[in-house]
Amino acid sequence: MMTLGSTDAETLAIEFLMSDLDIPAVDQDFFAVLATRESGSTWYTVEIGVPELPDKWVLQVFDTGQCDPCYTFISPMPKGEDADLKEFPERIAEVLAMERQGISL
């Protein structure tokens, strides 16, 4: 039985990803939890994205409250496609463009 609730896992995942991607506090409201599911008895899978975009990051949050630093980025967008990012703050557009190109941040 997990001692960490799904809401706590979502909060930890968002905080971890925002820190890891170096997203300024003022821009963090663009991101949202898209889905959360309990995976086994010791961790959650949390999907985070910008709701207006098709991209998402998938993180594992363990029952210990730790986030796996090896998360996954998923996007249906072709490499180099970033026209849809022009309306977003600079750091968000930069991060998504780099992720779509497969460039490590």
N, C-alpha and C positions, 0 to 999 in steps of 0.2 A: 504494500500500500504506500502510495506517495505521500510525503509530508509537505511537498511544495504544491500549491494550488496553481491552476492554469493562469489566473490573473497575475500572480506573482511571476510566473515563467514569462509571460508576455512583457511585463515591465522590465525584467532583467534582460530579455532579448533586445528590446528597443534601446535600453541604456547602453548595452554592450555594443550594438551595431553603430549607434550614433557616435560613440567614443572612437570605435575602431575606424570609422570612415571620416572622422574629424568634421562632423556636420555641426555648424554653428547652432547654438541654442535657438536663435531666432528662426531657423529654417527646419527645426525638428518636427514641427506640426504638419509638415508635408507628408510625413511617413505615418503608416498605420499598420496594425496587425491585420493581416488578411485571413489567417486561419491558424488555429492551434489544435494540436491533437496529442493525446497521451500515447507515447510509443513505448510499449512494454511497461515495466514497473519502476523504472528508474529515470526516465527522461521524457521531455516534451519536444515535439517538433513545432517550431514557430515560424510562420511565413510572414515576412514584412515587405511592404512595398509602398510606392507612391500610388494611391488609388486611381489616379488618372492615367497611369502608365501600365504596360503589360509586364514589366520586369518585377522580379522579387528575389529576396534573399531568404534562404532557408537555414535556420539555426537550430541546434540542439541545445536544450537547457536541461541540465541534469538535476536530479532531486536534491543535490547538494547546494544548488543555487549557482553553480558554475556554468558558463556558456562555453561550448566547444569553439575554440578559435578558428577551426577549419570549417567555416560555413560555406554554403553553396550559393552562387548567383545564377539565376535562370532568366533567360530572355528569349522571346521569339523574334526579336529584332535582329536583322543582319548586322555583321560587324561594320562599323563606320556610320551606321544610320543614327543620326542624332537631331534631325530636323524637329522632332517632337519635343525636344528639350529646351528650346529657345525661351519659352515662357517661364522657366523655373529659375530659382536663384543660382548664381554662378557655381557654388560648390556642389549642389545637387546635380546640375547638368554635367559638371566635370566628372564626378564620381560615376554617374551612369554611363557616360560616353566611354570612360576607361574600362568599366566592367564589361560593356558590350564588346569592346575590342579584345577582351581577355588580358588586359594589362593589370598586373598586381598593384594594389594601392599601397 
